[in-house]
Amino acid sequence: MATKSKGRKKAPVKKPGRKPVPKRANGKNAGHDLQHEIEQLLYRQAELLDSQQWQAWIDLFADDGVYWMPPEPSHKTWEGMPAIFAEDKNLMAVRMKRVLHPDAWSQRPLWGTNHVVSNVQILKDAKDELQVRSRFHMMELRRDDVRHFAGSYTHHLQKTKDGYRIKVQRVDMTNAQAAYDYVLQVWV
Amino acid sequence: MCDRAPGGEVEIVPNCFRVIQRSNWKIFLENQLDALHPSVTHQSTGRAAHEVEKEIAKRTRKGEAPLSYHMLSAFATVTIDKWDNFQTLNYPHGHCILTGYMGLRPQDPDTLAYDKVMIKAYGQKRFEEIVGVNIHHVLIYPGLSVQSPLQQLRAVRPLGVDRTLTEIWHFRLKGAPEAIYRRSLAYYNLVNSPATLVNADDLENFWKCHQGLSSDGGDWVSFARHLGRDIEKNGVVETAPNCGTSEAPMRNQMKAWARYMTAEK
């Protein structure tokens, strides 16, 4: 701890709040506030997955929202293309009900996961729609086996009266094209 | 499969799904034509899909969920007693065929449109021959599992005694309507992707079988189901009527394997 605080003294970090906050065209505070709001949403979606609150996680999606994991980065759409996941809210409900079903013997014990989300960049800030890119690392435990998955999220977010909702959550796994040792059963 | 394409050829669609099973390759092949397990092993997926399928039907005006839900809910709606209606044909060298299920000749608009294109390409007589081929699933022992009506192919590559790589491909029938490809794609994504809610159950069971076989629990596995009821004609073993869950395919594979293992150089 002592060395850490020494280092801080040498290169003091400017407090972000002192800078004038840039205004967006609609007059609302952009910049830090928006960045903070979006980061909180991404952290919340990761937290809901890790705490297995899957219905609350599904509720983060817009009615026509899609969770999509392409098998390779060049894919531009899931329509008519092979996909590891390409799920609307109905298919998400199937997955949730299946995993929680008392007769889902293959899913006992349930998977434990731990997501870390970082590198959050707002790529596009249009009127009611945002495009956000971030990076994730997920550690997963089942029985005595640990697996690691990592990659990037691209979120298309829609502004609603209840805050942002996910239109598309694109998940590009760095290991998407590698052979899967067993399978994925819950969203990454 | 090529015959089923109006253009006489199939196109390999890129993105092979590769999944590793932590079990011996023979367990996977024994599972492929087994008619006894689906309604039990996959019941949680079948029931969950059936529940959502009914909700969608209630909500939508058409009163019908997309066909892809049926691919999953069939595991719940086709109950265990119905699986004996199917039949397997078992050929020398371990090869086997499962005859049609899930309706090989459905009458939905997409299939009827496909039938029209096929008749135009082949003529009525040849068309009837092609779609009349009563095959749902073919096993080419010991390396390939092919579902030609859904254009799926799984290649089996043993990596070690307890590790097996499956490479899974799907195909586009050249000249067929897009809807026919979409059906194949839906099955590929739902049943064969690395996030499948179906094969996940099988893989877990294979692992458990392998663990059991590696233990000191017992030296023998019984493949005796419906033994003595199968019908043999010209070296081909057919399962008897209402005996579709006969373990004839496993017996057939083990016979071929024993012969390979004891063959002289």
Interface residues (C-beta under 8 A of the other chain):
Chain A: M69 P71 E72 G80 M81 P82 A83 I84 F85 A86 N90 L91 A93 V94 R95 M96 K97 R98 H101 P102 D103 A104 W105 S106 Q107 A178 A179 Y180 D181 Y182 V183 L184 Q185
Chain B: V13 P14 N15 F17 R18 V19 I20 Q21 R22 T41 Q43 S44 T45 R47 A48 A49 E51 V52 E55 I56 A65 Y69 L72 L165 H170 E178 Y181 R182 L185 Y188 N189 S193 P194 A195 T196 L197 N199 A200 D201 L203 E204 N205
